[in-house]
Structure formats: structure tokens, C-alpha cells
Amino acid sequence: MQTRLVEYFLALEREGHFARAAAHCNVSQPTLSAGIATLEAQLGKRLIRRDRKYGGLTAEGDAILPWARQLVAAAEALGQAAETARGPLKGELRLGAIPAAMPAIGCLVAAMQARHPGLNVSIRALTSRQIERELAAFELDAGLTYLDFEPPAHALSVPLYVERTMLVSAVGGVAVPDPLDWTTLAGLPLCLLHQGMQNRRILDARLAERGLALRPLVTADSYVALLGLVQQGRLCSIIPDSHAALLDGLNWARTHAMPETDEGSRVGVIVSDSAPMGPLAQAVLGVARDLRLPSGFRIS
């Protein structure tokens, strides 16, 4: 069985469209269709439902999907292991990161490329659940995410820093009392991440422990969007303290300490807990263990 045929099958399942899957694989649509037909003939099972266009996977297609992903990932790792046995690590590191951890991406990638100059890095902003799901599906090599709240399953991790939060408002905008208590915080006009983001679920859980709930007027999936809203002066937002350095020089932004709490959220690198571990996963764990972040990141 040719691995390339399995790659065609996975591309079609992922893209849900023959032409897009063919483009992703850099082949013509007839070549992709013929390759999948060959795979079906080799297995003696229909894998794809067809009615002029892609109609999803058959029961047999669903059954082989996790094995197909594992086969292709193993083939890629095999090639990397052979290539790097006597030479530098090459290829593409596929990294998923939660939005809250984006300020740490630069340090991690710089350290990776300093140690492995032949490596390219592809970064995608994903939710913690997407990172866990794509690691399991061999679509990511590593993730940068929360480690404790809703801890990722079947993963090895290296903590990098502890995240705490701060309130941000616009100068001349919403009046924020100092010091700020939890009840007052809950009553402010807020824009926040939506509840599909783990940062928001952590925040909601901490308020719920105190018998309070946040009811934001606007939600988004990006801190850039939240800061754009805050800049207009009518809303406040709650963002990670690791973003403080990104606000330097913005004369419209004002930060406020959150109500006193000893709680923090560990953020770190995760990879799939699998054996043997691929060279890329080993490399990113090694770099993460040695990484020293700037003073803006709390280590504990």
C-alpha cells in the first residue's frame, strides 16, 4: 500500500471537496480520484460516498481514519529519523497555540531555529480543544496551551510560565475603581473572549467560585479584536498579563490590577505521549525545557 494513496484519502476527508483535496496534494483531481479508487480496491471496501461530489466517508472509511492518520504520521517520522540520524533536523514544525500564549511564540520559535537552523515553523492560532484534537490526529507536532484547567489527555508537557490576568481600559473611557473587587469587576461593561476559549472558561470558573458571573456586552476570539473595542472607550477587557509588553507605547491604554488572588494558570508546550516519539516532538520538548522567557513572564 502506497502512503501517497492514504494521503489522498486524508486530504479528501479533511477538505471535504475533491478539487480542494487535489490542490492540497499538488495533483490533478482525476489523479486524486484514481488514487483513492486504487486504495479502495486494495482494501476491498468502499471508503468514500460519492454522488457527483464528495458525500462523506462510509462506515469503513470512518473505521480506517485513525489508522490512516497514524500510518502517514509514522511514515513522515520514519523519513525524518533517517534524514537526521547523521545530520541536522529539517522539515516543518507544525505548532498550534492558544491566543493567550501568542506573546511566548516568538521566544519559542527563535530558540527552535537557533538550535535547528534548517527547520521551518508553521504556527496556527487554535483553541485548547482544537490543539488536543489535532495532536491526536497527527495534524500538529506540538501545542502551546494551558496545562492544568481541563488538562490535555495523552500528552507530555513542559511548563513555560504561569499566566495571571489584568484589566485593560482606555484613558478617558470607563471609570475603573482602584482597588478593584470581584463584584465591581462583574458589573463593568466588558468585552471578552467567547466561552469556546479556555481562557474565558477559567475566568468564568473563578467568578463562579465567588457566586458571580460575567455578562460581556461583546465577545470575540482574538485579543487584537478586544483591544480594538477597548480603544473606543466604552468597554473594558480582561487579558493575560503576558500581553503587558505589547501595550507599551500605546498612550490610550491603561491597565489595572485584578482583585487579589493567588491563582494562576500554567502554560506550556505539549506533544502527543506516543512511542516512539518523532524527531520534531523530541526537538520541541528539548528546547522548551531549556527555554528562558523574558521577565514579563511569571515563572511561578
Disulfide bonds with the S-S distance in Angstrom:
none
